């Protein structure tokens, strides 16, 4: 009796399961309206996936009632770029110290000339020799010949240049190694140091100025 009852309960459970399955499938069926004659052909039914994940099931559907397929895209993640040690800390460029420059000492020697003359006197030669006491420290020598305002301008310019040449020749003869350091200028119409209205003033203007640029290193 008990076994017969269990068989009947089992059979009823199977029938109920089949009915539930058929009912669930019928829920997703879409009724296709009857098209009149001459309408387009109905697309054949196809199998489509319903729902997702564990709840997914498959059933037949007729387009356009079937679910549309949508492309799946993943959000692109921007990879985090580690900051290198060089980018995080950029040391300041080291600036090399400027080389130390040796100081220069300049002194000027004024050599006087006679009226209309470009000849060095013995006193002028001795004066130049004393000024060149330590020729090793001489870097540059600028020689500027000058005159007074007496006479034509062209003559005074020529005379001023001749006086500068006289001094140059004497220095080159006494110290040939210093020839490359010599520069000449002629100023016969300017830069008077005294008035040309007096004899004493004109005598002061008949001169050549010698500017010695000396290295200050190891000088007393």
C-alpha positions in Angstrom: 0.0 0.0 0.0 2.8 2.4 0.9 4.8 1.6 -2.2 1.8 2.1 -4.4 1.2 5.5 -2.8 4.8 6.6 -3.4 4.6 5.6 -7.0 1.6 7.8 -7.5 3.2 10.8 -5.8 6.3 10.4 -8.0 4.2 10.3 -11.2 2.3 13.3 -10.2 5.5 15.3 -9.5 6.9 14.4 -13.0 3.6 15.5 -14.6 3.7 18.8 -12.7 7.3 19.5 -13.7 6.5 18.9 -17.4 3.5 21.2 -17.2 5.6 23.9 -15.6 8.3 23.6 -18.2 5.9 23.8 -21.1 4.2 26.9 -19.5 7.5 28.7 -19.0 8.5 28.1 -22.6 5.1 29.4 -23.8 5.6 32.7 -22.0 8.5 33.6 -24.3 6.6 32.7 -27.5 5.5 35.7 -29.4 2.4 35.3 -31.4 3.0 36.1 -35.1 0.1 38.0 -36.6 -1.3 36.6 -39.7 -0.2 38.7 -42.7 -2.4 39.3 -45.6 -1.7 37.8 -48.9 1.1 39.5 -50.8 3.0 40.5 -47.5 6.6 39.7 -47.0 7.7 36.3 -46.0 7.9 35.6 -42.3 11.4 34.9 -41.0 12.0 31.4 -39.7 12.2 31.1 -35.9 15.6 30.8 -34.3 17.0 29.9 -31.0 17.9 32.8 -28.7 19.4 33.1 -25.3 17.1 34.6 -22.6 18.5 36.1 -19.5 22.1 35.8 -18.4 24.5 34.0 -16.0 22.9 31.1 -14.1 19.4 32.2 -15.0 20.1 31.9 -18.7 17.7 29.8 -20.8 17.1 29.2 -24.5 13.9 29.3 -26.4 12.7 29.8 -30.0 11.7 33.2 -31.1 10.7 34.9 -34.4 12.5 38.1 -35.5 12.1 41.0 -34.8 10.8 39.8 -31.4 14.2 38.1 -30.7 16.5 39.9 -28.3 19.1 42.0 -30.1 22.8 41.3 -29.7 24.8 44.1 -28.2 28.6 44.2 -28.4 30.4 43.8 -25.2 33.2 46.2 -24.4 35.4 46.5 -21.5 36.4 49.9 -20.1 40.0 50.6 -20.9 42.1 51.3 -17.9 44.8 53.8 -18.2 47.9 52.1 -16.9 49.5 54.0 -14.1 53.0 55.0 -15.1 55.4 54.9 -12.3 57.4 58.0 -11.8 61.0 57.4 -12.3 63.6 58.6 -9.9 65.1 60.8 -12.6 61.7 62.5 -13.2 60.9 62.9 -9.5 64.1 64.7 -8.7 66.2 66.6 -11.2 69.4 67.9 -9.7 70.4 71.4 -10.6 73.2 71.7 -13.1 76.4 72.5 -11.5 78.0 75.7 -12.8 81.7 75.6 -13.0 83.3 78.6 -11.3 84.7 81.2 -13.6 88.4 81.0 -13.8 90.2 83.5 -11.8 91.7 86.4 -13.8 95.0 87.8 -13.1 94.7 91.5 -12.3 96.5 94.0 -14.5 98.4 97.1 -13.5 98.6 99.9 -16.0 101.1 102.8 -15.9 101.8 105.5 -18.4 105.2 107.0 -19.4 105.2 110.3 -21.2 108.2 111.0 -23.5 108.8 114.6 -24.6 110.0 115.7 -28.1 111.6 118.9 -29.5 109.8 121.3 -31.9 109.0 119.6 -35.2 111.2 116.5 -34.2 110.5 112.8 -33.9 113.9 111.9 -32.5 114.3 110.4 -29.1 116.6 112.2 -26.7 119.0 110.2 -24.5 116.8 111.1 -21.5 113.8 109.7 -23.3 115.6 106.5 -24.0 116.6 106.0 -20.4 113.1 106.8 -19.3 111.7 104.0 -21.5 114.3 101.5 -20.4 113.4 102.1 -16.7 109.8 101.6 -17.5 110.6 98.2 -19.1 112.4 97.0 -15.9 110.4 93.6 -15.9 109.5 92.9 -19.5 108.2 89.4 -18.6 105.1 90.9 -17.0 104.2 93.2 -19.9 101.0 92.1 -21.7 100.2 95.1 -24.0 101.9 98.4 -24.8 99.9 101.2 -26.5 101.9 104.0 -28.0 100.1 107.3 -28.8 102.0 110.1 -30.6 100.9 113.7 -30.1 101.8 117.2 -31.1 100.9 120.8 -30.3 98.6 122.9 -32.5 101.4 124.6 -34.4 101.4 124.1 -38.2 99.0 122.4 -40.7 96.8 119.5 -39.5 98.2 117.0 -42.0 101.8 117.8 -40.9 100.9 117.4 -37.3 99.2 114.0 -37.9 102.4 112.8 -39.7 104.6 114.1 -37.0 102.5 112.4 -34.3 102.8 109.1 -36.1 106.5 109.5 -36.6 107.0 110.1 -32.8 105.0 106.9 -32.1 107.2 105.0 -34.5 110.3 106.2 -32.8 109.2 104.9 -29.5 108.1 101.6 -31.0 111.4 101.0 -32.7 113.3 101.6 -29.5 111.2 99.2 -27.6 111.4 96.5 -30.3 115.2 96.8 -30.3 115.5 96.6 -26.6 113.0 93.7 -26.2 112.3 91.9 -29.5 109.9 89.4 -27.9 107.4 92.2 -27.2 106.9 93.2 -30.8 103.5 91.6 -30.9 102.2 93.5 -27.9 102.8 97.0 -29.5 100.0 99.1 -30.9 100.3 102.6 -32.4 98.0 105.6 -32.6 98.5 109.2 -33.9 96.6 112.2 -32.4 97.9 115.4 -33.9 94.8 117.5 -33.5 93.3 116.7 -30.1 93.8 115.8 -26.5 96.1 118.6 -25.5 97.2 118.5 -21.9 98.2 122.2 -21.8 97.3 125.5 -23.6 99.0 126.0 -26.9 99.0 129.8 -26.3 102.2 129.6 -24.3 105.7 128.2 -25.0 105.6 126.0 -21.9 102.2 124.6 -22.9 103.3 123.7 -26.4 106.4 121.9 -25.1 104.1 119.7 -22.9 101.9 118.9 -25.9 104.9 117.6 -28.0 104.9 114.2 -26.5 104.3 110.4 -26.9 102.3 108.5 -24.3 103.3 104.9 -23.7 100.7 102.9 -21.7 102.1 99.6 -20.2 99.6 96.9 -19.3 101.4 94.8 -16.8 100.4 91.5 -15.1 99.9 92.0 -11.4 101.1 88.5 -10.6 104.3 88.3 -8.6 104.8 92.0 -8.9 106.2 93.8 -5.7 
